[in-house]
């Protein structure tokens, strides 16, 4: 019960930034190489989950059966003899000083880890490299920080956390989309609607860099944006290889589904009367 209670409280304290191993944390003052924490997803499917135990109702316990046909499969509705279920119990949490210490420590660790919330649009054009427009949401009522980058932010995917060159651990939550400027302009022209492409500032070639377009960005935001670009430059080849592997895996899965579409499976729905009440009284489940 103590472990269960601790898990719930840690989730509340850390929100979406908790649930990772303690080794993900790094001292705030450590000077290190910006890097991804853990593996980068490359499209390799996860190990299959162990099969769940089958729920089999003996024929003698089936009181009534109704069969419905839908999209090439059968939906079988069975009324069965009641099954005794254990009564729900709620135990009062016990006071535990060690538990309180662990909760406090979890709160401190969570506060040291920044969550980067990014809205990203990646622009592609025929005669120029990708350019990325980013909106970096700040905490509280602070306005978002916007910037243009030479980094292709589609590569900054497949992982959840990283360590910056400043030694700080950060977690990344990013919503991104891609726009082909030439294709979009041609499509809009066919419908007699003008397309106004964004004005992209001149950015130097070479290592990924950025230009902030919003006013008075806080120092913390600049440090985090720089950490993202350090990560991109240091891990570029690894991130690009993983991204390409994910794309290839998606194409292979789509081809497999097209060649061998899954067959619809029959569904069995079991229900029983929980108190002798009629269905109109809400007594069946």
C-alpha positions as CSV (number, residue, x, y, z in Angstrom):
1,X,0.0,0.0,0.0
2,X,2.9,2.4,0.8
3,X,4.4,1.9,-2.7
4,X,1.1,2.4,-4.3
5,X,0.5,5.7,-2.4
6,X,4.0,6.9,-3.2
7,X,3.5,6.4,-6.9
8,X,0.3,8.5,-6.9
9,X,1.8,11.3,-4.9
10,X,4.9,11.4,-7.0
11,X,2.8,11.7,-10.1
12,X,0.9,14.6,-8.6
13,X,4.1,16.4,-7.6
14,X,6.0,15.9,-10.8
15,X,3.1,16.0,-13.3
16,X,4.3,14.9,-16.7
17,X,7.9,15.5,-15.8
18,X,8.2,12.6,-13.3
19,X,8.3,8.9,-13.8
20,X,11.8,8.8,-15.1
21,X,14.8,7.1,-13.4
22,X,16.8,9.1,-10.9
23,X,19.9,8.7,-13.1
24,X,18.3,11.1,-15.6
25,X,19.0,14.0,-13.2
26,X,22.3,15.9,-13.5
27,X,23.8,18.5,-11.2
28,X,22.9,22.0,-12.1
29,X,26.5,23.1,-12.4
30,X,28.0,20.2,-14.2
31,X,29.8,21.1,-17.5
32,X,29.1,18.3,-20.0
33,X,28.4,17.5,-23.6
34,X,24.8,18.0,-24.6
35,X,23.3,14.6,-25.2
36,X,20.1,12.6,-25.3
37,X,19.3,10.7,-22.2
38,X,18.7,7.0,-23.0
39,X,18.0,5.6,-26.4
40,X,16.5,7.4,-29.4
41,X,13.5,5.5,-30.9
42,X,14.4,4.1,-34.3
43,X,11.2,2.4,-35.3
44,X,12.1,-1.0,-33.8
45,X,8.8,-2.4,-32.4
46,X,8.7,-3.0,-28.7
47,X,8.7,-6.5,-27.3
48,X,5.2,-8.0,-27.4
49,X,3.3,-8.0,-24.1
50,X,2.7,-11.4,-22.4
51,X,-0.7,-12.8,-23.3
52,X,-3.4,-12.0,-20.8
53,X,-5.3,-15.0,-19.3
54,X,-8.4,-15.9,-21.2
55,X,-11.8,-15.3,-19.6
56,X,-13.7,-18.5,-20.3
57,X,-17.3,-19.0,-19.2
58,X,-18.4,-22.6,-18.9
59,X,-21.3,-23.4,-21.3
60,X,-23.4,-24.4,-18.3
61,X,-23.1,-20.8,-17.0
62,X,-24.4,-19.2,-20.2
63,X,-28.1,-18.3,-19.8
64,X,-28.8,-16.6,-23.1
65,X,-26.8,-15.7,-26.3
66,X,-27.5,-13.1,-28.9
67,X,-25.3,-12.8,-32.1
68,X,-25.0,-9.7,-34.2
69,X,-23.1,-9.4,-37.5
70,X,-21.0,-6.3,-38.1
71,X,-18.3,-5.7,-40.8
72,X,-17.5,-9.3,-41.3
73,X,-17.3,-10.2,-37.6
74,X,-19.7,-11.4,-35.0
75,X,-20.6,-9.6,-31.8
76,X,-21.7,-12.2,-29.3
77,X,-23.7,-10.9,-26.3
78,X,-24.0,-13.5,-23.5
79,X,-26.0,-13.3,-20.3
80,X,-24.2,-15.5,-17.8
81,X,-24.7,-16.6,-14.2
82,X,-23.6,-13.9,-11.7
83,X,-19.9,-13.9,-10.8
84,X,-19.0,-12.9,-7.2
85,X,-16.7,-9.9,-7.2
86,X,-14.6,-8.8,-4.2
87,X,-15.9,-5.8,-2.3
88,X,-14.0,-2.6,-2.9
89,X,-12.0,-1.4,0.1
90,X,-10.1,1.8,0.8
91,X,-7.3,1.8,3.3
92,X,-6.4,5.0,5.2
93,X,-2.8,6.1,4.5
94,X,-0.5,5.6,7.4
95,X,1.9,8.4,8.5
96,X,5.4,7.5,7.7
97,X,8.4,9.9,8.1
98,X,10.5,8.0,5.5
99,X,7.7,8.2,3.0
100,X,7.4,11.9,3.6
101,X,11.1,12.4,3.1
102,X,11.0,10.5,-0.3
103,X,8.1,12.7,-1.4
104,X,10.0,15.9,-0.5
105,X,13.1,14.7,-2.4
106,X,10.9,13.9,-5.4
107,X,9.6,17.4,-5.4
108,X,13.1,18.9,-5.3
109,X,14.3,16.7,-8.2
110,X,11.3,17.6,-10.3
111,X,11.8,21.4,-9.7
112,X,15.4,21.0,-11.1
113,X,14.2,19.6,-14.4
114,X,12.8,22.1,-16.9
115,X,10.0,21.2,-19.3
116,X,10.4,22.7,-22.8
117,X,7.0,23.2,-24.4
118,X,7.5,23.9,-28.1
119,X,5.2,24.6,-31.0
120,X,7.2,24.1,-34.2
121,X,6.7,24.6,-38.0
122,X,9.4,23.4,-40.3
123,X,9.5,25.1,-43.7
124,X,10.9,23.4,-46.8
125,X,11.7,25.1,-50.1
126,X,13.1,23.8,-53.3
127,X,16.2,26.0,-53.4
128,X,17.0,26.4,-49.7
129,X,17.6,24.2,-46.6
130,X,14.9,23.7,-44.0
131,X,14.2,26.6,-41.7
132,X,12.2,26.2,-38.4
133,X,9.9,28.7,-36.7
134,X,9.5,27.9,-33.0
135,X,7.2,29.2,-30.3
136,X,8.6,28.4,-26.8
137,X,5.9,28.6,-24.2
138,X,7.0,30.1,-20.9
139,X,5.6,29.3,-17.5
140,X,2.9,31.4,-15.9
141,X,1.7,34.5,-17.7
142,X,5.0,35.2,-19.5
143,X,4.7,35.5,-23.2
144,X,6.1,32.8,-25.5
145,X,9.6,33.3,-27.0
146,X,9.7,32.9,-30.8
147,X,12.7,32.2,-32.9
148,X,13.9,31.0,-36.3
149,X,16.4,28.2,-36.4
150,X,18.6,26.5,-39.0
151,X,18.0,23.2,-37.2
152,X,15.5,20.8,-38.7
153,X,13.4,20.2,-35.6
154,X,11.8,17.1,-37.0
155,X,15.1,15.4,-36.0
156,X,14.6,16.4,-32.3
157,X,12.1,13.6,-31.9
158,X,12.2,10.0,-30.6
159,X,13.3,10.9,-27.1
160,X,11.9,12.7,-24.1
161,X,14.9,14.2,-22.1
162,X,18.4,15.4,-22.6
163,X,21.3,17.0,-20.8
164,X,22.5,20.4,-22.0
165,X,26.0,21.7,-22.1
166,X,25.3,23.6,-18.9
167,X,24.7,20.2,-17.2
168,X,21.0,20.8,-16.7
169,X,18.5,18.1,-17.4
170,X,15.5,19.1,-19.6
171,X,12.5,17.3,-20.9
172,X,11.0,18.1,-24.3
173,X,7.3,18.3,-25.3
174,X,7.0,19.3,-28.9
175,X,4.1,19.6,-31.4
176,X,5.5,20.0,-34.9
177,X,4.3,20.2,-38.5
178,X,6.1,20.6,-41.8
179,X,5.2,23.0,-44.7
180,X,6.4,22.7,-48.3
181,X,6.4,26.3,-49.4
182,X,6.5,25.6,-53.2
183,X,3.8,22.9,-53.1
184,X,1.6,25.0,-50.9
185,X,1.9,28.0,-53.2
186,X,1.1,25.9,-56.2
187,X,-1.9,24.4,-54.5
188,X,-3.2,27.8,-53.4
189,X,-2.7,29.2,-57.0
190,X,-5.0,26.5,-58.4
191,X,-7.8,27.8,-56.2
192,X,-7.0,31.5,-57.0
193,X,-6.0,32.2,-53.5
194,X,-2.8,34.0,-52.7
195,X,-0.2,32.4,-50.5
196,X,2.0,34.6,-48.3
197,X,5.1,32.7,-47.4
198,X,6.7,33.6,-44.1
199,X,9.6,36.1,-44.2
200,X,12.6,33.9,-43.2
201,X,15.6,35.9,-41.9
202,X,19.1,35.3,-43.2
203,X,20.8,32.7,-41.1
204,X,24.4,31.5,-41.4
205,X,25.3,28.1,-42.7
206,X,27.3,25.5,-40.7
207,X,26.3,24.5,-37.2
208,X,22.7,25.0,-36.3
209,X,22.0,28.4,-34.9
210,X,19.0,30.7,-34.2
211,X,17.6,34.2,-34.2
212,X,15.1,35.3,-31.6
213,X,12.3,37.5,-32.9
214,X,10.3,38.2,-29.8
215,X,11.2,41.0,-27.4
216,X,13.1,40.8,-24.1
217,X,13.5,37.0,-23.8
218,X,14.5,35.9,-20.3
219,X,18.0,34.6,-19.8
220,X,16.7,31.2,-18.8
221,X,14.9,30.9,-22.2
222,X,18.0,31.8,-24.1
223,X,20.0,29.2,-22.2
224,X,17.5,26.5,-22.9
225,X,17.3,27.4,-26.6
226,X,21.0,27.3,-26.8
227,X,21.0,23.9,-25.1
228,X,18.6,22.6,-27.8
229,X,21.0,23.7,-30.5
230,X,24.0,22.2,-28.7
231,X,22.1,19.0,-28.5
232,X,21.2,19.1,-32.2
233,X,24.8,19.8,-33.3
234,X,26.4,17.2,-31.0
235,X,23.8,14.4,-31.8
236,X,22.9,15.3,-35.4
237,X,24.0,12.1,-37.1
238,X,22.4,9.9,-34.4
239,X,19.2,11.8,-34.5
240,X,19.1,11.8,-38.3
241,X,19.7,8.1,-38.5
242,X,17.0,7.3,-36.0
243,X,14.5,9.6,-37.8
244,X,15.2,7.9,-41.2
245,X,14.9,4.5,-39.6
246,X,11.5,5.4,-38.1
247,X,10.3,6.7,-41.5
248,X,11.4,3.4,-43.2
249,X,9.7,1.3,-40.5
250,X,6.5,3.3,-41.0
251,X,6.6,2.6,-44.8
252,X,7.2,-1.1,-44.2
253,X,4.3,-1.3,-41.8
254,X,2.0,0.5,-44.2
255,X,3.1,-1.9,-47.0
256,X,2.5,-4.9,-44.7
257,X,-1.0,-3.8,-43.7
258,X,-1.8,-3.1,-47.4
259,X,-0.6,-6.6,-48.5
260,X,-2.1,-8.4,-45.5
261,X,-5.0,-6.4,-44.0
262,X,-6.0,-7.6,-40.5
263,X,-9.1,-9.7,-40.4
264,X,-11.9,-8.5,-38.0
265,X,-12.1,-10.6,-34.9
266,X,-15.2,-11.7,-33.2
267,X,-16.1,-9.9,-29.9
268,X,-17.8,-11.6,-26.9
269,X,-19.6,-9.4,-24.4
270,X,-20.6,-11.1,-21.1
271,X,-23.0,-9.6,-18.7
272,X,-25.0,-10.7,-15.6
273,X,-27.7,-9.5,-13.2
274,X,-26.1,-8.1,-10.1
275,X,-29.1,-7.9,-7.8
276,X,-32.2,-9.4,-9.4
277,X,-33.3,-6.0,-10.7
278,X,-34.8,-5.7,-14.2
279,X,-32.7,-4.1,-17.0
280,X,-35.0,-1.0,-16.8
281,X,-33.9,-0.5,-13.2
282,X,-30.3,-0.6,-14.2
283,X,-29.6,-4.0,-12.5
284,X,-27.6,-5.7,-15.3
285,X,-23.9,-5.3,-15.9
